[in-house]
Amino acid sequence: MTKADLIESVYLTTGFSKKESAAIIEMVFDLMKGTLQDGEKIKIAGFGNFVVKEKSSRRGRNPQTGDEIEISARKILTFKPSQVLKASINGEDA
Amino acid sequence: MTKSELIEKLSDEHDLLNKKDAESIINLVFGGIGEALADGDRVEIRGFGSFSVRERKAREARNPKSGELVKIPSRKTPFFKTGKELRERVDG
């Protein structure tokens, strides 16, 4: 499944044109990206939470050369699926 | 940001969407992704990330209270990999 499938289902259920449906789907993900870029988490009930986490710097190794290198501090995005989503993927009732 | 705040923001930013339309669209997006995953499909949203299903192997573990050995069956779990654009924006 890709964005095109989501655009198609917006088109089929709302009566918006394909072009407008595409703009709406873009807007949904742009809003989410902007929120996460600001470091704010997104909680979607029944689906899961997207959370930005700060990782402190640590020492690592280049697995190819074995050289020790410093891995800088960074922010990463994590997704924690909800119980409802996990249950449905396992064919269970939530 | 919660789901209802996302719905509100979508209807605020889009000239033609009232709150009810925005709500059905947000439900369609996450419901659609969830259904695809339940069917074992992979979902790829360019610039945002991809969702897939990973299998956790069956394992044996101990009940921490009773110390009893219990078998945990294999289980599927949703997995999200952040897309390049979003990964860079989050770390920016």
N, CA and C atoms of all chains as a GROMACS GRO file, in nm:
protein
  558
    1MET      N    1   0.083  -0.120   0.000
    1MET     CA    2   0.000   0.000   0.000
    1MET      C    3   0.087   0.125   0.000
    2THR      N    4   0.047   0.223  -0.077
    2THR     CA    5   0.122   0.349  -0.083
    2THR      C    6   0.025   0.466  -0.067
    3LYS      N    7   0.080   0.587  -0.074
    3LYS     CA    8  -0.002   0.708  -0.067
    3LYS      C    9  -0.110   0.706  -0.174
    4ALA      N   10  -0.078   0.652  -0.292
    4ALA     CA   11  -0.175   0.649  -0.402
    4ALA      C   12  -0.303   0.576  -0.361
    5ASP      N   13  -0.289   0.468  -0.282
    5ASP     CA   14  -0.408   0.394  -0.237
    5ASP      C   15  -0.491   0.476  -0.138
    6LEU      N   16  -0.422   0.551  -0.054
    6LEU     CA   17  -0.495   0.637   0.041
    6LEU      C   18  -0.567   0.748  -0.033
    7ILE      N   19  -0.502   0.804  -0.135
    7ILE     CA   20  -0.563   0.909  -0.218
    7ILE      C   21  -0.688   0.854  -0.286
    8GLU      N   22  -0.676   0.733  -0.341
    8GLU     CA   23  -0.788   0.666  -0.407
    8GLU      C   24  -0.906   0.649  -0.311
    9SER      N   25  -0.880   0.608  -0.188
    9SER     CA   26  -0.994   0.587  -0.099
    9SER      C   27  -1.055   0.719  -0.053
   10VAL      N   28  -0.975   0.826  -0.044
   10VAL     CA   29  -1.034   0.957  -0.015
   10VAL      C   30  -1.123   0.998  -0.133
   11TYR      N   31  -1.071   0.978  -0.253
   11TYR     CA   32  -1.145   1.010  -0.376
   11TYR      C   33  -1.278   0.934  -0.383
   12LEU      N   34  -1.275   0.807  -0.350
   12LEU     CA   35  -1.395   0.724  -0.360
   12LEU      C   36  -1.498   0.752  -0.251
   13THR      N   37  -1.452   0.798  -0.134
   13THR     CA   38  -1.547   0.815  -0.024
   13THR      C   39  -1.594   0.960  -0.006
   14THR      N   40  -1.521   1.059  -0.060
   14THR     CA   41  -1.558   1.197  -0.029
   14THR      C   42  -1.622   1.274  -0.144
   15GLY      N   43  -1.596   1.237  -0.267
   15GLY     CA   44  -1.647   1.317  -0.378
   15GLY      C   45  -1.550   1.428  -0.419
   16PHE      N   46  -1.436   1.439  -0.351
   16PHE     CA   47  -1.332   1.531  -0.397
   16PHE      C   48  -1.266   1.473  -0.522
   17SER      N   49  -1.210   1.562  -0.605
   17SER     CA   50  -1.139   1.514  -0.724
   17SER      C   51  -1.012   1.442  -0.680
   18LYS      N   52  -0.949   1.371  -0.775
   18LYS     CA   53  -0.824   1.301  -0.742
   18LYS      C   54  -0.718   1.401  -0.699
   19LYS      N   55  -0.714   1.514  -0.768
   19LYS     CA   56  -0.614   1.616  -0.736
   19LYS      C   57  -0.635   1.670  -0.595
   20GLU      N   58  -0.762   1.699  -0.563
   20GLU     CA   59  -0.792   1.750  -0.429
   20GLU      C   60  -0.765   1.644  -0.323
   21SER      N   61  -0.798   1.518  -0.356
   21SER     CA   62  -0.774   1.409  -0.261
   21SER      C   63  -0.626   1.394  -0.232
   22ALA      N   64  -0.545   1.409  -0.337
   22ALA     CA   65  -0.400   1.400  -0.320
   22ALA      C   66  -0.350   1.512  -0.230
   23ALA      N   67  -0.404   1.633  -0.250
   23ALA     CA   68  -0.362   1.747  -0.168
   23ALA      C   69  -0.398   1.724  -0.021
   24ILE      N   70  -0.514   1.663   0.002
   24ILE     CA   71  -0.558   1.637   0.140
   24ILE      C   72  -0.463   1.538   0.208
   25ILE      N   73  -0.431   1.431   0.138
   25ILE     CA   74  -0.341   1.330   0.197
   25ILE      C   75  -0.202   1.390   0.223
   26GLU      N   76  -0.154   1.471   0.128
   26GLU     CA   77  -0.026   1.540   0.150
   26GLU      C   78  -0.033   1.626   0.276
   27MET      N   79  -0.146   1.695   0.291
   27MET     CA   80  -0.161   1.785   0.405
   27MET      C   81  -0.160   1.707   0.537
   28VAL      N   82  -0.224   1.591   0.539
   28VAL     CA   83  -0.227   1.509   0.661
   28VAL      C   84  -0.084   1.476   0.704
   29PHE      N   85  -0.003   1.426   0.610
   29PHE     CA   86   0.132   1.386   0.647
   29PHE      C   87   0.222   1.507   0.671
   30ASP      N   88   0.197   1.619   0.600
   30ASP     CA   89   0.275   1.740   0.627
   30ASP      C   90   0.249   1.792   0.768
   31LEU      N   91   0.123   1.788   0.810
   31LEU     CA   92   0.091   1.833   0.946
   31LEU      C   93   0.162   1.747   1.049
   32MET      N   94   0.163   1.616   1.024
   32MET     CA   95   0.230   1.525   1.118
   32MET      C   96   0.381   1.549   1.118
   33LYS      N   97   0.439   1.568   1.001
   33LYS     CA   98   0.584   1.589   0.993
   33LYS      C   99   0.624   1.718   1.066
   34GLY      N  100   0.544   1.824   1.047
   34GLY     CA  101   0.573   1.951   1.114
   34GLY      C  102   0.568   1.938   1.265
   35THR      N  103   0.467   1.864   1.313
   35THR     CA  104   0.451   1.844   1.458
   35THR      C  105   0.571   1.770   1.515
   36LEU      N  106   0.613   1.663   1.446
   36LEU     CA  107   0.726   1.582   1.493
   36LEU      C  108   0.857   1.660   1.483
   37GLN      N  109   0.868   1.742   1.378
   37GLN     CA  110   0.988   1.825   1.362
   37GLN      C  111   1.002   1.920   1.481
   38ASP      N  112   0.889   1.968   1.534
   38ASP     CA  113   0.891   2.055   1.652
   38ASP      C  114   0.919   1.977   1.781
   39GLY      N  115   0.935   1.847   1.769
   39GLY     CA  116   0.965   1.764   1.886
   39GLY      C  117   0.842   1.721   1.962
   40GLU      N  118   0.724   1.752   1.907
   40GLU     CA  119   0.600   1.717   1.976
   40GLU      C  120   0.556   1.576   1.937
   41LYS      N  121   0.503   1.500   2.032
   41LYS     CA  122   0.459   1.365   1.998
   41LYS      C  123   0.317   1.365   1.941
   42ILE      N  124   0.284   1.259   1.869
   42ILE     CA  125   0.150   1.244   1.812
   42ILE      C  126   0.088   1.115   1.866
   43LYS      N  127  -0.031   1.130   1.924
   43LYS     CA  128  -0.099   1.014   1.981
   43LYS      C  129  -0.226   0.987   1.902
   44ILE      N  130  -0.229   0.874   1.831
   44ILE     CA  131  -0.348   0.837   1.755
   44ILE      C  132  -0.414   0.720   1.826
   45ALA      N  133  -0.526   0.749   1.893
   45ALA     CA  134  -0.597   0.644   1.968
   45ALA      C  135  -0.632   0.530   1.874
   46GLY      N  136  -0.609   0.407   1.918
   46GLY     CA  137  -0.643   0.290   1.838
   46GLY      C  138  -0.538   0.256   1.734
   47PHE      N  139  -0.435   0.340   1.722
   47PHE     CA  140  -0.331   0.313   1.623
   47PHE      C  141  -0.192   0.307   1.689
   48GLY      N  142  -0.153   0.417   1.750
   48GLY     CA  143  -0.024   0.417   1.818
   48GLY      C  144   0.029   0.559   1.838
   49ASN      N  145   0.145   0.568   1.902
   49ASN     CA  146   0.207   0.698   1.930
   49ASN      C  147   0.339   0.713   1.856
   50PHE      N  148   0.358   0.832   1.799
   50PHE     CA  149   0.487   0.867   1.738
   50PHE      C  150   0.557   0.961   1.836
   51VAL      N  151   0.676   0.923   1.879
   51VAL     CA  152   0.745   1.000   1.983
   51VAL      C  153   0.888   1.030   1.939
   52VAL      N  154   0.929   1.156   1.955
   52VAL     CA  155   1.068   1.194   1.926
   52VAL      C  156   1.150   1.174   2.053
   53LYS      N  157   1.257   1.098   2.040
   53LYS     CA  158   1.343   1.071   2.155
   53LYS      C  159   1.482   1.127   2.132
   54GLU      N  160   1.542   1.176   2.242
   54GLU     CA  161   1.679   1.226   2.234
   54GLU      C  162   1.774   1.114   2.270
   55LYS      N  163   1.871   1.089   2.184
   55LYS     CA  164   1.972   0.988   2.215
   55LYS      C  165   2.102   1.062   2.246
   56SER      N  166   2.166   1.025   2.356
   56SER     CA  167   2.292   1.092   2.386
   56SER      C  168   2.404   1.029   2.303
   57SER      N  169   2.517   1.098   2.296
   57SER     CA  170   2.627   1.048   2.213
   57SER      C  171   2.687   0.923   2.279
   58ARG      N  172   2.743   0.838   2.197
   58ARG     CA  173   2.801   0.714   2.249
   58ARG      C  174   2.914   0.671   2.157
   59ARG      N  175   2.996   0.580   2.212
   59ARG     CA  176   3.105   0.528   2.131
   59ARG      C  177   3.055   0.406   2.055
   60GLY      N  178   3.093   0.397   1.930
   60GLY     CA  179   3.056   0.281   1.852
   60GLY      C  180   3.174   0.238   1.770
   61ARG      N  181   3.152   0.134   1.691
   61ARG     CA  182   3.260   0.089   1.605
   61ARG      C  183   3.212   0.081   1.462
   62ASN      N  184   3.298   0.116   1.371
   62ASN     CA  185   3.271   0.090   1.230
   62ASN      C  186   3.280  -0.061   1.211
   63PRO      N  187   3.169  -0.125   1.179
   63PRO     CA  188   3.170  -0.272   1.173
   63PRO      C  189   3.262  -0.325   1.062
   64GLN      N  190   3.292  -0.240   0.963
   64GLN     CA  191   3.376  -0.285   0.853
   64GLN      C  192   3.525  -0.279   0.888
   65THR      N  193   3.565  -0.169   0.951
   65THR     CA  194   3.707  -0.151   0.979
   65THR      C  195   3.743  -0.182   1.124
   66GLY      N  196   3.642  -0.182   1.214
   66GLY     CA  197   3.671  -0.204   1.355
   66GLY      C  198   3.718  -0.079   1.426
   67ASP      N  199   3.727   0.033   1.354
   67ASP     CA  200   3.770   0.158   1.416
   67ASP      C  201   3.666   0.208   1.515
   68GLU      N  202   3.712   0.260   1.627
   68GLU     CA  203   3.619   0.316   1.724
   68GLU      C  204   3.584   0.458   1.679
   69ILE      N  205   3.453   0.489   1.683
   69ILE     CA  206   3.410   0.622   1.642
   69ILE      C  207   3.310   0.676   1.741
   70GLU      N  208   3.296   0.808   1.741
   70GLU     CA  209   3.201   0.874   1.830
   70GLU      C  210   3.069   0.888   1.753
   71ILE      N  211   2.960   0.835   1.809
   71ILE     CA  212   2.830   0.854   1.746
   71ILE      C  213   2.765   0.973   1.816
   72SER      N  214   2.736   1.078   1.741
   72SER     CA  215   2.692   1.203   1.802
   72SER      C  216   2.550   1.191   1.859
   73ALA      N  217   2.517   1.281   1.950
   73ALA     CA  218   2.382   1.287   2.006
   73ALA      C  219   2.285   1.318   1.893
   74ARG      N  220   2.167   1.262   1.897
   74ARG     CA  221   2.071   1.287   1.790
   74ARG      C  222   1.929   1.265   1.838
   75LYS      N  223   1.836   1.314   1.760
   75LYS     CA  224   1.695   1.290   1.791
   75LYS      C  225   1.643   1.185   1.693
   76ILE      N  226   1.569   1.090   1.743
   76ILE     CA  227   1.512   0.988   1.656
   76ILE      C  228   1.362   0.976   1.682
   77LEU      N  229   1.293   0.926   1.583
   77LEU     CA  230   1.149   0.908   1.594
   77LEU      C  231   1.120   0.760   1.622
   78THR      N  232   1.036   0.737   1.722
   78THR     CA  233   0.996   0.598   1.748
   78THR      C  234   0.844   0.587   1.737
   79PHE      N  235   0.799   0.470   1.699
   79PHE     CA  236   0.655   0.443   1.691
   79PHE      C  237   0.621   0.332   1.789
   80LYS      N  238   0.525   0.361   1.877
   80LYS     CA  239   0.480   0.258   1.970
   80LYS      C  240   0.336   0.221   1.933
   81PRO      N  241   0.318   0.103   1.877
   81PRO     CA  242   0.183   0.064   1.834
   81PRO      C  243   0.089   0.044   1.953
   82SER      N  244  -0.039   0.075   1.932
   82SER     CA  245  -0.138   0.057   2.039
   82SER      C  246  -0.173  -0.092   2.052
   83GLN      N  247  -0.230  -0.126   2.166
   83GLN     CA  248  -0.277  -0.264   2.190
   83GLN      C  249  -0.378  -0.305   2.082
   84VAL      N  250  -0.464  -0.210   2.043
   84VAL     CA  251  -0.568  -0.239   1.944
   84VAL      C  252  -0.505  -0.281   1.811
   85LEU      N  253  -0.403  -0.206   1.768
   85LEU     CA  254  -0.336  -0.238   1.641
   85LEU      C  255  -0.264  -0.372   1.651
   86LYS      N  256  -0.195  -0.394   1.763
   86LYS     CA  257  -0.123  -0.521   1.780
   86LYS      C  258  -0.219  -0.639   1.776
   87ALA      N  259  -0.336  -0.621   1.844
   87ALA     CA  260  -0.434  -0.730   1.847
   87ALA      C  261  -0.486  -0.757   1.707
   88SER      N  262  -0.517  -0.651   1.631
   88SER     CA  263  -0.579  -0.674   1.500
   88SER      C  264  -0.480  -0.740   1.404
   89ILE      N  265  -0.352  -0.709   1.419
   89ILE     CA  266  -0.251  -0.774   1.334
   89ILE      C  267  -0.237  -0.922   1.367
   90ASN      N  268  -0.269  -0.957   1.493
   90ASN     CA  269  -0.263  -1.097   1.532
   90ASN      C  270  -0.399  -1.166   1.521
   91GLY      N  271  -0.493  -1.099   1.454
   91GLY     CA  272  -0.625  -1.158   1.433
   91GLY      C  273  -0.706  -1.177   1.559
   92GLU      N  274  -0.680  -1.089   1.658
   92GLU     CA  275  -0.753  -1.098   1.784
   92GLU      C  276  -0.846  -0.978   1.797
   93ASP      N  277  -0.944  -0.991   1.886
   93ASP     CA  278  -1.026  -0.875   1.921
   93ASP      C  279  -0.948  -0.794   2.022
   94ALA      N  280  -0.955  -0.662   2.011
   94ALA     CA  281  -0.879  -0.578   2.106
   94ALA      C  282  -0.941  -0.586   2.245
   95MET      N  283   0.028   1.605   2.029
   95MET     CA  284  -0.090   1.621   1.946
   95MET      C  285  -0.171   1.492   1.945
   96THR      N  286  -0.298   1.504   1.973
   96THR     CA  287  -0.383   1.386   1.971
   96THR      C  288  -0.454   1.375   1.836
   97LYS      N  289  -0.525   1.264   1.820
   97LYS     CA  290  -0.599   1.245   1.695
   97LYS      C  291  -0.701   1.357   1.675
   98SER      N  292  -0.772   1.396   1.781
   98SER     CA  293  -0.872   1.501   1.762
   98SER      C  294  -0.808   1.636   1.732
   99GLU      N  295  -0.688   1.660   1.785
   99GLU     CA  296  -0.617   1.784   1.750
   99GLU      C  297  -0.571   1.783   1.605
  100LEU      N  298  -0.532   1.665   1.558
  100LEU     CA  299  -0.492   1.651   1.417
  100LEU      C  300  -0.612   1.677   1.325
  101ILE      N  301  -0.728   1.624   1.364
  101ILE     CA  302  -0.852   1.645   1.288
  101ILE      C  303  -0.885   1.794   1.282
  102GLU      N  304  -0.875   1.859   1.398
  102GLU     CA  305  -0.904   2.002   1.407
  102GLU      C  306  -0.810   2.083   1.317
  103LYS      N  307  -0.682   2.051   1.324
  103LYS     CA  308  -0.582   2.123   1.246
  103LYS      C  309  -0.606   2.104   1.096
  104LEU      N  310  -0.640   1.980   1.057
  104LEU     CA  311  -0.667   1.953   0.916
  104LEU      C  312  -0.784   2.036   0.866
  105SER      N  313  -0.892   2.043   0.945
  105SER     CA  314  -1.007   2.119   0.898
  105SER      C  315  -0.980   2.269   0.904
  106ASP      N  316  -0.893   2.314   0.995
  106ASP     CA  317  -0.855   2.456   1.000
  106ASP      C  318  -0.774   2.496   0.877
  107GLU      N  319  -0.682   2.408   0.837
  107GLU     CA  320  -0.589   2.443   0.730
  107GLU      C  321  -0.647   2.424   0.591
  108HIS      N  322  -0.749   2.339   0.580
  108HIS     CA  323  -0.805   2.311   0.448
  108HIS      C  324  -0.937   2.386   0.431
  109ASP      N  325  -0.946   2.465   0.324
  109ASP     CA  326  -1.062   2.552   0.303
  109ASP      C  327  -1.193   2.476   0.290
  110LEU      N  328  -1.187   2.356   0.232
  110LEU     CA  329  -1.311   2.286   0.199
  110LEU      C  330  -1.350   2.176   0.297
  111LEU      N  331  -1.269   2.156   0.399
  111LEU     CA  332  -1.298   2.045   0.490
  111LEU      C  333  -1.359   2.094   0.621
  112ASN      N  334  -1.481   2.047   0.650
  112ASN     CA  335  -1.531   2.074   0.784
  112ASN      C  336  -1.478   1.967   0.878
  113LYS      N  337  -1.512   1.981   1.006
  113LYS     CA  338  -1.453   1.889   1.104
  113LYS      C  339  -1.493   1.744   1.080
  114LYS      N  340  -1.617   1.727   1.034
  114LYS     CA  341  -1.666   1.592   1.012
  114LYS      C  342  -1.592   1.523   0.896
  115ASP      N  343  -1.572   1.600   0.787
  115ASP     CA  344  -1.495   1.547   0.673
  115ASP      C  345  -1.353   1.512   0.717
  116ALA      N  346  -1.292   1.605   0.792
  116ALA     CA  347  -1.154   1.584   0.837
  116ALA      C  348  -1.146   1.459   0.923
  117GLU      N  349  -1.248   1.439   1.006
  117GLU     CA  350  -1.249   1.321   1.092
  117GLU      C  351  -1.256   1.193   1.009
  118SER      N  352  -1.344   1.192   0.906
  118SER     CA  353  -1.351   1.069   0.825
  118SER      C  354  -1.222   1.044   0.750
  119ILE      N  355  -1.155   1.151   0.708
  119ILE     CA  356  -1.028   1.132   0.636
  119ILE      C  357  -0.920   1.076   0.727
  120ILE      N  358  -0.910   1.132   0.847
  120ILE     CA  359  -0.807   1.082   0.942
  120ILE      C  360  -0.837   0.935   0.978
  121ASN      N  361  -0.965   0.904   0.998
  121ASN     CA  362  -1.000   0.764   1.028
  121ASN      C  363  -0.968   0.672   0.911
  122LEU      N  364  -0.990   0.724   0.791
  122LEU     CA  365  -0.960   0.648   0.670
  122LEU      C  366  -0.810   0.620   0.658
  123VAL      N  367  -0.729   0.719   0.689
  123VAL     CA  368  -0.583   0.703   0.679
  123VAL      C  369  -0.534   0.595   0.777
  124PHE      N  370  -0.566   0.612   0.905
  124PHE     CA  371  -0.512   0.518   1.003
  124PHE      C  372  -0.584   0.383   0.999
  125GLY      N  373  -0.715   0.386   0.968
  125GLY     CA  374  -0.788   0.261   0.950
  125GLY      C  375  -0.732   0.184   0.831
  126GLY      N  376  -0.703   0.257   0.723
  126GLY     CA  377  -0.650   0.194   0.601
  126GLY      C  378  -0.513   0.132   0.625
  127ILE      N  379  -0.426   0.205   0.694
  127ILE     CA  380  -0.293   0.151   0.723
  127ILE      C  381  -0.307   0.027   0.812
  128GLY      N  382  -0.392   0.037   0.914
  128GLY     CA  383  -0.413  -0.076   1.006
  128GLY      C  384  -0.464  -0.200   0.935
  129GLU      N  385  -0.560  -0.180   0.844
  129GLU     CA  386  -0.616  -0.294   0.770
  129GLU      C  387  -0.512  -0.358   0.679
  130ALA      N  388  -0.434  -0.274   0.612
  130ALA     CA  389  -0.330  -0.327   0.524
  130ALA      C  390  -0.232  -0.412   0.606
  131LEU      N  391  -0.194  -0.364   0.724
  131LEU     CA  392  -0.101  -0.439   0.809
  131LEU      C  393  -0.164  -0.570   0.857
  132ALA      N  394  -0.294  -0.564   0.891
  132ALA     CA  395  -0.363  -0.685   0.935
  132ALA      C  396  -0.366  -0.789   0.823
  133ASP      N  397  -0.367  -0.741   0.697
  133ASP     CA  398  -0.363  -0.832   0.582
  133ASP      C  399  -0.220  -0.877   0.551
  134GLY      N  400  -0.124  -0.829   0.630
  134GLY     CA  401   0.015  -0.868   0.609
  134GLY      C  402   0.087  -0.782   0.506
  135ASP      N  403   0.018  -0.676   0.461
  135ASP     CA  404   0.078  -0.586   0.362
  135ASP      C  405   0.178  -0.489   0.425
  136ARG      N  406   0.266  -0.437   0.341
  136ARG     CA  407   0.358  -0.333   0.383
  136ARG      C  408   0.299  -0.202   0.335
  137VAL      N  409   0.316  -0.096   0.412
  137VAL     CA  410   0.262   0.033   0.374
  137VAL      C  411   0.376   0.132   0.364
  138GLU      N  412   0.390   0.196   0.247
  138GLU     CA  413   0.498   0.291   0.232
  138GLU      C  414   0.446   0.430   0.202
  139ILE      N  415   0.477   0.524   0.290
  139ILE     CA  416   0.437   0.663   0.270
  139ILE      C  417   0.565   0.742   0.245
  140ARG      N  418   0.588   0.779   0.120
  140ARG     CA  419   0.710   0.851   0.082
  140ARG      C  420   0.729   0.978   0.165
  141GLY      N  421   0.848   0.995   0.217
  141GLY     CA  422   0.880   1.116   0.293
  141GLY      C  423   0.842   1.105   0.439
  142PHE      N  424   0.758   1.007   0.471
  142PHE     CA  425   0.715   0.990   0.610
  142PHE      C  426   0.777   0.864   0.670
  143GLY      N  427   0.747   0.750   0.609
  143GLY     CA  428   0.805   0.625   0.658
  143GLY      C  429   0.728   0.506   0.607
  144SER      N  430   0.769   0.388   0.651
  144SER     CA  431   0.698   0.268   0.608
  144SER      C  432   0.661   0.183   0.728
  145PHE      N  433   0.545   0.119   0.715
  145PHE     CA  434   0.495   0.030   0.819
  145PHE      C  435   0.501  -0.112   0.765
  146SER      N  436   0.545  -0.203   0.850
  146SER     CA  437   0.546  -0.343   0.810
  146SER      C  438   0.515  -0.429   0.931
  147VAL      N  439   0.500  -0.558   0.907
  147VAL     CA  440   0.470  -0.651   1.015
  147VAL      C  441   0.591  -0.740   1.037
  148ARG      N  442   0.638  -0.746   1.159
  148ARG     CA  443   0.750  -0.834   1.192
  148ARG      C  444   0.703  -0.946   1.283
  149GLU      N  445   0.769  -1.059   1.265
  149GLU     CA  446   0.730  -1.176   1.344
  149GLU      C  447   0.826  -1.192   1.462
  150ARG      N  448   0.769  -1.207   1.581
  150ARG     CA  449   0.851  -1.237   1.700
  150ARG      C  450   0.845  -1.386   1.722
  151LYS      N  451   0.961  -1.447   1.736
  151LYS     CA  452   0.965  -1.592   1.754
  151LYS      C  453   0.902  -1.637   1.886
  152ALA      N  454   0.851  -1.758   1.886
  152ALA     CA  455   0.802  -1.818   2.010
  152ALA      C  456   0.920  -1.830   2.105
  153ARG      N  457   0.895  -1.813   2.233
  153ARG     CA  458   1.006  -1.827   2.328
  153ARG      C  459   0.951  -1.875   2.461
  154GLU      N  460   1.044  -1.916   2.546
  154GLU     CA  461   1.005  -1.955   2.681
  154GLU      C  462   1.049  -1.846   2.776
  155ALA      N  463   0.964  -1.818   2.872
  155ALA     CA  464   1.000  -1.716   2.970
  155ALA      C  465   0.948  -1.759   3.106
  156ARG      N  466   0.988  -1.686   3.206
  156ARG     CA  467   0.942  -1.719   3.341
  156ARG      C  468   0.843  -1.616   3.390
  157ASN      N  469   0.739  -1.666   3.453
  157ASN     CA  470   0.648  -1.577   3.524
  157ASN      C  471   0.727  -1.520   3.642
  158PRO      N  472   0.747  -1.387   3.644
  158PRO     CA  473   0.835  -1.332   3.747
  158PRO      C  474   0.781  -1.351   3.889
  159LYS      N  475   0.650  -1.370   3.901
  159LYS     CA  476   0.592  -1.389   4.036
  159LYS      C  477   0.610  -1.531   4.084
  160SER      N  478   0.571  -1.627   4.000
  160SER     CA  479   0.570  -1.766   4.047
  160SER      C  480   0.699  -1.839   4.008
  161GLY      N  481   0.775  -1.782   3.917
  161GLY     CA  482   0.897  -1.850   3.872
  161GLY      C  483   0.867  -1.962   3.775
  162GLU      N  484   0.741  -1.978   3.741
  162GLU     CA  485   0.698  -2.085   3.651
  162GLU      C  486   0.744  -2.061   3.508
  163LEU      N  487   0.785  -2.165   3.440
  163LEU     CA  488   0.827  -2.154   3.301
  163LEU      C  489   0.702  -2.152   3.211
  164VAL      N  490   0.690  -2.050   3.128
  164VAL     CA  491   0.573  -2.044   3.039
  164VAL      C  492   0.620  -2.032   2.894
  165LYS      N  493   0.542  -2.093   2.806
  165LYS     CA  494   0.572  -2.083   2.663
  165LYS      C  495   0.498  -1.963   2.606
  166ILE      N  496   0.571  -1.875   2.538
  166ILE     CA  497   0.508  -1.760   2.474
  166ILE      C  498   0.505  -1.789   2.324
  167PRO      N  499   0.385  -1.796   2.265
  167PRO     CA  500   0.376  -1.830   2.122
  167PRO      C  501   0.431  -1.718   2.035
  168SER      N  502   0.460  -1.747   1.909
  168SER     CA  503   0.510  -1.644   1.818
  168SER      C  504   0.400  -1.541   1.796
  169ARG      N  505   0.441  -1.419   1.774
  169ARG     CA  506   0.346  -1.310   1.764
  169ARG      C  507   0.391  -1.211   1.659
  170LYS      N  508   0.295  -1.150   1.593
  170LYS     CA  509   0.330  -1.048   1.495
  170LYS      C  510   0.325  -0.911   1.561
  171THR      N  511   0.414  -0.824   1.517
  171THR     CA  512   0.414  -0.691   1.574
  171THR      C  513   0.435  -0.587   1.463
  172PRO      N  514   0.361  -0.474   1.471
  172PRO     CA  515   0.380  -0.371   1.370
  172PRO      C  516   0.514  -0.302   1.388
  173PHE      N  517   0.576  -0.264   1.279
  173PHE     CA  518   0.706  -0.199   1.284
  173PHE      C  519   0.704  -0.077   1.195
  174PHE      N  520   0.759   0.034   1.245
  174PHE     CA  521   0.764   0.157   1.166
  174PHE      C  522   0.909   0.197   1.142
  175LYS      N  523   0.943   0.221   1.017
  175LYS     CA  524   1.077   0.272   0.984
  175LYS      C  525   1.060   0.414   0.934
  176THR      N  526   1.123   0.508   1.000
  176THR     CA  527   1.111   0.649   0.963
  176THR      C  528   1.174   0.673   0.827
  177GLY      N  529   1.105   0.750   0.742
  177GLY     CA  530   1.157   0.783   0.609
  177GLY      C  531   1.270   0.885   0.619
  178LYS      N  532   1.347   0.896   0.512
  178LYS     CA  533   1.467   0.980   0.512
  178LYS      C  534   1.433   1.127   0.542
  179GLU      N  535   1.333   1.180   0.472
  179GLU     CA  536   1.300   1.322   0.491
  179GLU      C  537   1.262   1.350   0.637
  180LEU      N  538   1.174   1.265   0.691
  180LEU     CA  539   1.127   1.288   0.828
  180LEU      C  540   1.240   1.267   0.928
  181ARG      N  541   1.325   1.168   0.902
  181ARG     CA  542   1.438   1.142   0.993
  181ARG      C  543   1.529   1.265   1.001
  182GLU      N  544   1.552   1.326   0.886
  182GLU     CA  545   1.638   1.444   0.884
  182GLU      C  546   1.570   1.565   0.949
  183ARG      N  547   1.441   1.577   0.928
  183ARG     CA  548   1.370   1.692   0.988
  183ARG      C  549   1.363   1.681   1.139
  184VAL      N  550   1.342   1.559   1.189
  184VAL     CA  551   1.332   1.537   1.334
  184VAL      C  552   1.466   1.568   1.402
  185ASP      N  553   1.576   1.535   1.334
  185ASP     CA  554   1.709   1.552   1.391
  185ASP      C  555   1.767   1.690   1.362
  186GLY      N  556   1.694   1.772   1.288
  186GLY     CA  557   1.745   1.901   1.241
  186GLY      C  558   1.763   2.004   1.354
   0.00000   0.00000   0.00000
